[in-house]
Amino acid sequence: AGRNHESLEEIVGFFVNTLPIRLRFNGQGTMGELIQTVKTACLESYEHQAYPFDLIVEQVNPEREAASSAMLTTMFQFMPAITEKRVHDSLKMRVDLTQGEDQTSKFDLFFTVTDAGQDTLSLAVNYDTGLFSQGMVTQFMHMYEQILAAMVEASETPLAELDLLGKEDRELYTALNAAAMPYRDELTLAEAFYETAERFSGRMAVVTEERRLTYGELNEASNRVAHMLLAHGMKPGDFATLLMERSIETVVSLLGVLKAGGVYVPVDPEYPEERIRYMLSDSGSRYVLTKKAHAERVAGLLDGEEGER
């Protein structure tokens, strides 16, 4: 494989080259037209497949990042059957999701299709776990299955009308929409939350590894924060900084600020101290809400600050 000239046929070695292909999609036209566009782009690119990839990188000189490959972030490779050449006339499509071996990901997404014989094509996906979760990739695969079906069964359907959700996903989507409360744009977020809390008081609202709160409990906890802020003189439009990591306390405090008529400013306590001081000063926050674990550090950050908090 990879020997495109007679003089190379007897040379021992692994002849392979990465071929970057640029494709542009505008979402218009039909699936059949899209397939033809991709086919043309691929055939034109194959004319230059012998051009060394490292020279392309050198000449284009893209901005490099240590965590990703140069020029491309998605790789697709097809591994044909070694023993025989054949055309699949009656492929049956089925997606079986299994967990493979842990490997280092060289690209954001790396698809490998292998001709496994007996009218079977095997698809393996290697992905960057820093960018994608297993659930996201599983959803990608279900959507990919729908796209493959559309290539065969709905080639004349406009791309904008293709449904990427499978039957089960569509049923779940329909059920969730039927149960959703109607959107009312005259309500503030705090008012919409009040209505939701009254309707689903006993249902779970916030879940972490350590704790859980129902809508009723979240409503009561955020009310306490709102009353505390009002007791300290909060007026509509006043800024309050939430200096805490993502947690149940963050959600409670956020809702409490909104209920009191304030504006919340989220600040990660892991930020450098200079960054935190700047955000406190620039926002003009009169109130700083934090966990007890950060109280001493916050007091130190506010030393020498003008005004009253």
C-alpha positions in Angstrom: 0.0 0.0 0.0 1.1 3.6 -0.6 3.4 2.7 -3.5 2.2 4.8 -6.4 5.1 4.2 -8.7 6.6 0.9 -10.2 10.0 1.7 -8.9 8.7 1.6 -5.3 7.0 -1.8 -5.5 10.0 -3.9 -4.3 11.1 -1.5 -1.6 10.5 -2.8 1.9 8.9 -0.3 4.4 5.8 1.3 5.7 4.6 3.8 3.1 2.1 6.1 4.7 1.4 9.8 4.6 -1.1 12.1 6.3 -3.3 13.9 3.8 -5.0 17.0 5.2 -8.3 17.7 3.4 -10.2 21.0 3.8 -14.0 20.8 3.5 -16.5 23.6 3.8 -20.1 23.0 4.7 -22.8 25.6 4.4 -25.7 23.4 5.4 -27.5 23.9 2.1 -28.3 21.4 -0.6 -29.1 17.7 -0.2 -27.2 14.8 1.2 -26.5 13.5 -2.3 -25.0 16.9 -3.3 -22.9 16.9 -0.1 -21.5 13.5 -0.9 -20.6 14.7 -4.4 -18.9 17.8 -2.9 -16.8 15.6 -0.5 -16.0 13.1 -3.3 -14.7 15.9 -5.5 -12.6 17.4 -2.7 -11.1 14.1 -1.8 -10.2 13.2 -5.4 -8.6 16.6 -5.9 -6.6 16.1 -2.7 -5.5 12.5 -3.7 -3.7 14.1 -6.6 -1.2 15.5 -4.1 -1.2 12.6 -1.6 2.6 12.0 -2.1 3.5 15.5 -0.9 5.2 15.0 2.5 2.9 16.2 5.4 5.9 17.6 7.4 6.6 20.0 4.4 3.0 21.2 4.4 3.3 22.0 8.1 6.6 23.7 7.5 5.2 25.9 4.7 1.9 26.7 6.2 3.5 27.3 9.6 0.3 27.2 11.7 0.1 28.3 15.3 1.3 25.3 17.3 -0.2 24.0 20.5 1.5 21.3 22.6 -1.8 19.5 23.2 -2.9 19.1 19.6 -1.5 18.0 16.2 -0.5 20.5 13.7 -2.9 21.3 10.8 -5.6 19.0 11.8 -7.6 17.9 14.8 -9.7 15.1 13.4 -8.3 12.0 11.6 -10.2 9.4 9.6 -8.5 6.2 8.4 -10.0 3.2 6.5 -8.3 -0.2 6.8 -9.4 -2.3 3.9 -9.4 -6.1 3.9 -5.9 -7.5 3.3 -6.8 -10.8 1.7 -9.3 -9.8 -0.9 -10.9 -6.9 -2.7 -14.7 -6.8 -2.7 -17.7 -4.5 -3.0 -20.3 -4.6 -0.2 -23.7 -4.9 -1.8 -25.8 -5.7 1.3 -24.2 -4.1 4.3 -26.4 -4.1 7.3 -25.8 -1.2 9.7 -25.7 -1.6 13.4 -23.8 0.4 16.0 -22.6 -1.6 19.0 -20.8 0.6 21.6 -18.0 -1.1 23.6 -15.2 0.2 25.7 -11.8 -0.2 24.1 -8.4 -0.2 25.6 -7.1 3.0 27.1 -4.8 4.7 24.6 -3.1 8.1 24.2 -5.1 10.3 21.9 -3.0 11.9 19.1 -5.9 13.9 17.8 -9.1 15.4 19.2 -11.0 12.7 17.3 -9.5 9.7 15.5 -11.9 7.4 13.6 -10.6 4.1 12.3 -12.9 2.0 10.0 -11.8 -1.6 9.5 -13.1 -4.1 7.0 -13.7 -7.0 9.3 -15.1 -9.4 6.6 -18.5 -11.0 6.5 -20.1 -7.8 5.3 -19.0 -6.1 8.5 -17.2 -2.7 9.0 -15.8 -2.0 12.4 -15.6 1.6 13.6 -13.2 2.6 16.5 -13.1 6.1 18.0 -10.1 7.4 19.9 -10.8 10.8 21.5 -9.3 13.4 23.8 -11.0 12.9 27.2 -10.1 16.5 28.1 -12.5 17.7 25.4 -15.2 15.0 25.1 -16.9 12.7 27.6 -17.9 9.1 26.9 -21.5 10.2 26.8 -20.8 12.9 24.1 -18.9 10.4 21.9 -21.7 7.9 22.3 -24.1 10.6 21.1 -21.8 11.3 18.2 -21.9 7.7 17.2 -25.7 7.5 17.3 -25.8 10.7 15.1 -23.2 9.2 12.7 -25.5 6.2 12.3 -28.4 8.5 11.4 -26.1 10.3 8.8 -25.1 7.0 7.2 -28.7 5.9 7.0 -29.6 9.3 5.4 -26.8 8.8 2.8 -28.6 5.6 1.6 -32.3 6.3 2.3 -32.7 10.1 2.0 -30.0 11.3 -0.4 -32.5 13.8 -1.9 -33.6 15.3 1.4 -32.4 18.8 2.1 -29.6 18.8 4.8 -31.6 21.2 6.9 -34.4 18.7 7.2 -32.3 15.7 8.3 -33.1 14.4 11.7 -30.0 13.3 13.6 -31.9 11.9 16.5 -32.7 8.2 16.6 -36.1 6.8 17.5 -35.3 6.5 21.2 -33.7 9.9 21.4 -36.7 11.5 19.5 -39.2 9.9 21.9 -37.3 11.1 24.9 -37.0 14.6 23.4 -40.7 14.7 22.7 -41.5 13.5 26.2 -39.3 16.1 27.8 -40.8 18.9 25.7 -44.3 17.8 26.6 -43.4 18.0 30.4 -41.6 21.3 30.1 -43.2 24.5 31.5 -44.2 27.1 28.9 -41.6 29.9 28.6 -42.9 33.3 29.8 -40.6 36.1 28.9 -42.3 38.5 31.4 -40.8 36.6 34.3 -37.5 37.3 35.9 -35.2 34.3 36.6 -36.0 34.5 40.3 -39.8 34.6 39.6 -39.5 31.6 37.3 -37.5 29.7 39.9 -40.2 30.4 42.5 -42.9 28.9 40.2 -40.7 25.9 39.5 -40.0 25.4 43.2 -43.7 25.5 44.1 -44.5 23.0 41.3 -41.7 20.5 41.9 -40.9 21.2 45.6 -40.0 17.5 46.4 -38.0 16.9 43.3 -34.2 16.9 43.2 -32.8 20.3 42.1 -29.0 20.2 42.8 -26.8 17.1 43.2 -23.1 16.8 44.1 -21.1 13.9 45.3 -21.5 15.1 48.9 -25.0 16.7 49.1 -28.4 17.0 47.5 -31.1 19.6 47.6 -34.7 19.4 46.5 -36.3 22.5 44.8 -38.1 23.2 48.1 -34.8 23.1 50.1 -33.0 25.2 47.5 -35.8 27.7 47.6 -35.6 28.0 51.4 -31.8 28.2 51.5 -31.7 30.9 48.8 -34.4 32.9 50.6 -32.2 33.0 53.7 -29.3 34.4 51.7 -31.7 37.0 50.1 -33.0 38.1 53.5 -29.4 38.3 54.9 -28.4 40.6 51.9 -31.5 42.8 52.3 -30.8 43.1 56.0 -27.3 44.4 55.1 -28.8 47.1 52.9 -28.7 45.5 49.4 -30.5 47.6 46.8 -31.7 46.7 43.3 -28.7 46.6 41.0 -26.0 46.3 43.7 -23.2 43.9 42.8 -22.3 40.9 44.9 -19.2 38.8 44.3 -19.5 35.0 44.7 -16.0 34.0 45.7 -16.3 30.2 45.7 -15.8 27.1 43.5 -18.7 25.4 41.8 -20.8 23.9 44.6 -24.3 23.7 46.1 -23.4 26.9 48.0 -22.7 28.7 44.7 -26.2 27.9 43.4 -27.8 28.9 46.7 -25.9 32.2 46.8 -26.5 33.0 43.1 -30.3 32.6 43.5 -30.2 34.5 46.8 -28.5 37.5 45.1 -31.0 37.5 42.3 -34.0 37.3 44.7 -32.6 40.3 46.6 -32.5 42.2 43.3 -28.7 42.2 43.1 -26.2 41.3 40.3 -23.8 38.4 41.0 -20.2 38.4 39.9 -18.7 34.8 39.9 -15.0 34.7 40.9 -13.0 31.4 41.2 -11.0 31.4 44.4 -8.2 29.6 42.5 -7.5 32.8 40.5 -4.3 34.7 41.4 -4.8 37.2 44.2 -4.0 40.2 41.9 -6.8 39.0 39.5 -9.3 38.6 42.4 -8.4 42.1 43.8 -8.9 43.6 40.3 -12.3 41.9 39.8 -13.5 43.0 43.2 -12.4 46.6 42.6 -13.5 46.8 38.9 -17.0 45.4 39.6 -17.6 47.7 42.6 -19.1 44.8 44.6 -20.4 45.9 48.0 -20.9 42.3 49.1 -18.6 39.3 49.0 -20.1 35.8 49.6 -17.7 33.0 50.2 -17.3 29.7 52.1 -16.0 29.6 55.7 -12.9 27.9 54.3 -12.0 31.0 52.3 -13.0 33.6 54.9 -9.5 34.4 56.2 -8.2 34.7 52.7 -11.0 37.0 51.6 -10.4 39.2 54.7 -6.8 39.5 53.6 -7.7 40.4 50.1 -10.0 43.2 51.3 -7.5 44.7 53.7 -6.9 48.3 52.8 -9.8 48.5 50.3 -11.7 51.7 50.2 -15.4 51.7 50.9 -17.4 49.4 53.0 -18.2 45.7 52.3 
